[in-house]
Amino acid sequence: MDYVLYGHKFENEVLSLMQLFFPNNVYCLKNDLLECNSDIVIVSSLEKNKCVSYFYKNEENISKFNIDVIDNDTKSIKRYIKTSLFYCFKKVNDIKMPWGIITGIRPSKRIYSMWNDGLSDFEIFKILKEDYLVSEKKIKLAFDVAYAEKNIINENNLKSVGIYIGVPFCPTKCLYCSFTSYSINQYKNKVDLYLKTLLREFEYAEKYTQKYNIESIYIGGGTPTSLNEEQLDFLLSNVKKYFKKPIEFSVEAGRPDTITREKLRILKKYEVDRISVNPQTMNQKTLDIIGRKHTVDDFISAFKMAREEGHNNINTDLILGLPDEGKKEIYETFEKIYELNPESITVHTLAVKRASRLKENLELYKMPDVDQMDELLEISSDFSKKMNMHPYYMYRQKNMIGNFENVGYCKAGRECIYNIKIMEEKQTIVACGAGSTSKRVYPDERIERCENVKDVDSFIERIDEMIERKRKLLED
C-alpha cells in the first residue's frame, strides 16, 4: 500500500490508522500521487479549513471523507487527520474498532491527562466517545483501570525505583513469541557465566539505588525457572545481597515444565511474594500447536504444588486468539482456571509479532476475526467478575487482533505494583540482563531509555559498555 501526505507531516498518525484497518501489509510513503505504483493508495490532505482522506484502488477513488478544521493546535490537527481516515476507511472495511482512533499503548493515560486538566469524569467520557470514537464499553474499562491504578501511581514515584532482572532462557520458543529468549539446552554451558556477568550489573545498580526506596523487583525473561535449582539459588541469593528488600518481589515461574518443588521452596526462602505460573491455554491441542512442552495436567500440578509450598499470590497468564481456539475452548480454559482460584489473571490478546514463527506461517492457522475476539474478551471479563477480580492495568501492542487490549485482573489488594508503574511510565526502572531496557523518569515526566544488547554472548562480552550506558542514563 502506498500513501501520500499533502499539507502535513504527521506520518505516524496516518500509518497507525492504516495498520488498524489493513494489517500485515507493506506501507510505502510517497512524495506525490504520480510516484505511486501500488493497487491501493491512501491520501491524507490537510488544507486551510479541511482535513480530507482518500482511498484509491486501481486509480479509482473508492472512498473519501473530509472534516472541518476548527482548532489549529497540533493535538487537534492529529485528531482531525485520524478521524478523517477512520471514516474514510470504514466505508471500505467496516470492521469493529472499539477503541476508535486511540492508537497508543496506554488508553488510561488519556484519562490521567484530562484529570490533570481539571475535567470531570462526565466531560472525559463525552470527549472519548465523541472526539475519539471510543465505545462506551471500552471507556468504562479505561476508567476502571485508571481508578484502580490511581493511588498506586501517585505514591513516591520520584523517591522510589523498580528493578527488572532478565533471564533470557526458555525450554523452547513458543509459536507466537518475539521476546528475547534462548534455548536453555543450547546455552546450558553459558548460563553460569551469564549469571556471574549479571552480578556486574547488580554491583552498579546497588550503588545507584542506595538513595532510593526499591518498590518492586521483577525477574522475568524468558523463563527464570528454566534455571536449575543451584542457579536459581545463586541468582536469588545475590538479589538479596545487592538490593534492599522491596515492597513487592515477583518472579515469572512461567512454564509449568520448569517448576519443581525445590525451586518453589527456593523462591519462598528468598521471600518472593508473587509468582506467575502461565498455562496460556488449558486446551492440550493448542498447547501442542504453540510449542509448549507441558500438559494441562502439568500446569494444574505445578499450581497446586505452589500452593502447598505456601505461595499465596499466584498470577496466571492466558492468551486469547491462539490458533484454532474459539468460544468453546476459552470457556473450558476459564472454567479450569476458576477452579484453581488464582489471585490474578493477565489476559492477553494475541499479537502477531514480526519476529515470531506464527507470523512466518500465518496461513497455516485459523485465526479469530475482530467480532470473535470481542466475544472472547467478553468471556474473560465475565469470568473475572465471577472470580471477584477487577481490572487493574491495561496495555496494547502493535499487530493485536482488532486493536484490542491486554488486561490484568486481580482480587482486591493483589495489584502488581511493577506492572502498573512500568506500564504507566511513572517510575524509573533499573533493568539488568540481556534484552532489558532501563527507563529514567524525570519530574516533568520526560522519559529517557537505554537498552542492553539482546544477544547473550554480546551481553557477556560487552558488560562494561552496558553498565556505562546505564550510568549515563541514570546519573548524567
N, C-alpha and C positions, 0 to 999 in steps of 0.2 A: 504494500500500500504506500503510495506517495502522498505527501501532504505539503501544503504551501501556506505560509503566513504572510498576510498583507497588513501593513499598518501597525504591527506589534511584534514583539519578540518573546512572547510567553509560550515557548515551545513545550515546556513541561506540562502545562495545563492542557494543551491540545493532545499531547501524547497520552496523558493519563486517561482521558475520555476514550481515545481510540482503543487503548488496551482493554478497557472495560467492555466495550461493545463488540470489539473484533479482536479477541485474544489470540495469542500464538501466531501472530503474523510478523512479517518483517516490515518495519516502518522506515521510510526514507524521506528525509526533509529535502525539498527542492526550493530553489530560489524563485521559480516562476512556473506558471502552468505549462508554458511551452517546453520546459525541460522534463515534464512528467512522461513516463512511458509505461506506467502500471495500468492495469484494467480499472483499478479503483483509485480515485484521487479525492482527498479531503482538502477543502479550502477554508481557512479561518481568516476573516477580514474585519479589521477594526477601522471604521470610518469616524467622522467627526461626531455624529449623533447616533450611530448604529453599530451593532456588532452582528455580523452576518456569517452563517456557516453554510457550506455547500457540500453535497455528496455526489460525486460523478462516477458513473460506471460506463465504461467503453465510450467515454467522452460525452455521455448524455447526463444532464443534470436530473438526478433521481429525487433528490430531496434538498430543501432549502429552509432555513429558519433565521429570522432576524429579531433582534431585541433592541429596544431603545436604550441608549446610554444616558443615564441621569446623573450619576456620580462619577467623577473622573479620578478618584484616588485609586491607587494600584490594586488594593484589595477588592474593590468593587469591579474594576475592569476585568480582573481574573475571573470573578464570579460570572460576569456577563458572558465572557468567552465560553466558559464551561457550560453555562445554561443553554446558550445558543447551540452548541454542539450536542448537548444532551437531547434536545427536542429534534434536532436535525437527524440524529442517529436513530431515535425512537421510531421515526417514520420508516426506516429501513430494516431495523432489527428490534422489534418491540418485545424486549425481554425485561424481566423484573430488575429494578435497580433500587432496592430498599434504602440504600444509603445516599441516593440521589447523586449530587455532584461532589460529595465529600470523598476525597480520594486519599487522604492522609492515613497513616497507620494508627493514629490515636484519636478516634472520634470524640472522646470525652474531653480532650484538650480544648476544644472549641467552647465547651460549656464553662470550663475554668476561666477562659479568656473573657467570656461575656459576663460571668460573675464579677470578675475584676473590674469590668467597665460599669458595674452597678446595675446591670439588667436583672429583672425579676425572672423567675422560672417561666412564668406565662409569656413574657416577651421573648425569652430564648426559644421556647417551644415554637412560637409563631415564626420566628426567623428561620429556624431549622426546617420547618415544614414548608414555608412559602418561598424563602430565598434559596435554600439549599436542597429542596425537593426530597427531604428525608421522610420515610414513612413514620407514622405515629408509633408503631411497634418498636422501631429502632431508636426513636427519640427517647422513649421510655427506658429502653435498655441503657442508653448512654447516660441518662440521669441516674439510674440505679447504680451504675458503676461509679459515676462522679461522686455521688454521696457516700458510697462505701469507701472510696479512696480518700475522701476529703481530709479527715482527721490525720490519717497516716502520712499523707503528703505534706501537710503543714507542720509536721513535727521535726525540728532540729535538722533541717536539710543541709545547712551550711556548716554545722558543727559535727556532722557525722559522715561516715563513708560506708559504702558497701564494698565487699571484696568478692571477686569472682575467680575461681580456680578451674582451669580447663584440663580435663583428662581425655585426650583425643583418641581413645581406643575403644573398639567395639568388637563383639564376636563376629558379626557380619554387617554388611551395609544394606539397609532396607531399601526397597524399591523406590520410595519417594524421597529418600534422604539427600540433602545437599550440604549438610553440616560438615565441619572439619572432623573427620573420623578415619581411623586406620585399623586394619585387622590386627587384633591383639595377638593372633597366632603368627602373622608375618613379622610383627615388630617385637616379639617376645624378648629378643636379645637386646633391645634398646630401651625397654620400659624402665629398668633401674637407672640407666643413665639419664633418661628424660626426667625422672623424679628428682634425681640429685641436681640436675640443672635447674629444675623448678625452684629449688631452695635458694639459688642465687637471686631469683626474683623476690622470694619471700624476705630475704635479708634487706633488700631495698624497701620493699613495701612496709616492713616493720618500722623502719626509721621514719618513713613518711607518715604513717598512721598514728604515731605516738601522740600527736597533738589533736587527734580526733577520737570521737566515740565510734567504735565499729558496730554499726547497727545490724548488719547481716553478713554472713559468709555463705556463699552458694558454690558448691562443687558440682560442675556439670561436664558435658562432653559432647560427643562420645558417651561412653557409659563408664563412670568411675568404678563401679563394682566389677568391671571386667578385669581389674587388678586382682592378683591373688591376695590371700589373707595377709601375708607378710608385707606386701607392697602397700596395701590399704592401711595397715597399721603404721607403716613408715610415713605415709602421707599425712594421716590424721594426727599422729604424734607431733609432727613438725608444724602443722597448722596450729596446734595448741601451744607449741613452743614459741612461735613467732608472732602470734596475734592475740590481742586481748579478747576475752570472752565476749562474743556478740549477743545481742538480744535474740537473734534467730540464726540457727545453723542448719542449712539444708544440704542434702546430698541426693543426687539423682541416682537411685539404685537402678532405675530404668528397666533393663532387660531381666525378666524373671530367671532366665537360664544362667545368669551371673551371680545369683543370690544364694548364699549358703548361711546356715545358722551361725557359723563362726563370724562371718562378715557382719551379720546383723548385730552380734554381740560387740564387735569392734566399734561399730557406729555408736552404740549405746555407751561404750566405755569412754569415748571422746565427746560425749554429750551432744551428739547430733540429735536435734529435736524435730526435724521434719524430713521425711524421705518421699521420693516418688517411686512407685512400682507401676510400670506402664505396660498394659496389655495392648493398647491401640485399638483392638477389637477383641470381642470374645467369640469370634467365629473362626474355627480351625481352618476352613478352606481359605479364608482371606489371609490368615497368618502365613500359610504356606505360599500364597501368591506373592506377598510383600517381602518374603525372605526372613521372617522371624524364625528362629530355631527353637522356640519354646512352644508348648501346647497350652490350651486353655487351662487344663488341669495344673500345669506347671505354675501358671500365674496364680491360680487360687491357692495352691500350696505355699508359694512364696509369700503371698499376702498374709495368710493365716500364721505362717511361721514368724513374720514380723510382729504380728500381734502377740504371739506367745513370748517373744523376746522383749516386750514392753514398749514397742513403738506405737504411740497413740496419736500421731499426726501424720497420716499417710495420704498422699495425693495419687491419683491415677490419671494418666493422660489417655485420651481417646481421640480418634480421628474420624471425622465424618467425610464421606465421599470416596472411600477406598474402592478399588476396582471391584465391580460386581456386587456391591453392597447397596441394599435399598432399605425401605422401612422395616421389613421383617427382621433383617439382620441387626438393625440398630435397636429395635425393641429388645431382641434377645440379649444384646450386649448390655443395655442399661438394666434389664431385669436381673442379670447376674451381678452387675456392679452394685445394684441396690441391696442385694443380699449380703454383700461384704461390708457395706456401710463405711466407706472411706470418709475422711474429714473434708476432703476437697477433690474436685474433678476439674481438669483442664480439657475443654472441648475444642479441638482444632478442626477448622475447615481445611480440607486438603488443598495445598498449594502445589501446583505442578512446576517444580523448580527446574531451571535450565540445566543444572549440573546433576540432575537425578537420572537414574535408569528409567524411571517412569516416563520422563519427557522424551527420552530416546525411542521408547517403544509404545507410545501412547495409543497407537492404532490397534494394539493387541487387546485393549481392555475396554470394557463397558463402563463409562463414567456417568455420574448423575448430571442432569441438566439443572438450570437455576431453580425451577419450580420444585424439583425433587429435593434439592439441597435445602430449600426453605422449609420443607416438611420435616427433614431430618433435624434441622436446628430447633424446630418447634418441639419435637420429641425430647431433645436434650434439655430444653428449658422446662418442660413439664416434669421430667424426672427429677431435675434439680430441686424443684419446689417440693416434690413428694419426699425428697431426702432432707428437707429442711435446710436447703442451701440457698444462697443468694449470689448474684454476680458481683464480683469484687474487682476484677481487672479485665481489660479487653485490649486487643490489638489486631491489626490487619497486616497482611503481607501482599506483595505483588503476586499476580497469577493465581489468586484464590478463586475457586469456582463461585461465580455470581457476585464477586466483590463483597463477600460476607465477612465474617469475623471469627476470631478465636476468643473464647470467653473462659475465664477462671471462675468457678463456682465454689463456695465453701460454706461450712457451718459457721455460726456466729463465733467470732473471736479467732478464727483459723485463717485469716487473711495472710498471705505471704508478703512480708514487707519487701523482700528483694524484688519480687515480681512487679509490685506496684511502683517502687522507686525507679527501677531501671526503665520500665515502660513509659512512665510519665516524664522521665529525664529531669528529675528534681534533685538528684543527689550524685556526687562524684563517685565513680566506680573505679576501683583499682583492680585491674584484671591481670592475672598471671597465667601463663601457659600458651601453647601453640594455638593460633587462630583466635585468640581472645582480643577484646577491644576495651581499652580504658577510656573513660569519659570524665572530663572535668567540667563541672557546672559552676559558673560564676554568679555572683549576687544579682546581676542584671539578667540572669537566665540565659546568657550566652553559653554555648556548649562547644567544647573542642574535644577531639578524639585522637588517639593513636592506636595503631593495630600492631599486634605481634604477627610475625610470619606464620603461615598455616602449616608448612611442611615440618615434620618432626626433626629431621636431620638438620634443616636450616635453622630451626629454633635452637637446637643444641649448639651448633657451630657459631651462631650469631647472638648468643645470650647477652653479651656486653652491649651490643647495639640495641637490643630490646630494652634493657634497663636504662640506657641513655635516652631512648625515645620517651620512656615513661617519666624520667627525671625532667626533661624539657617540658613535657606537657604539664606536670603537676607542680613544678617549682618555679619555672621561669615566668 
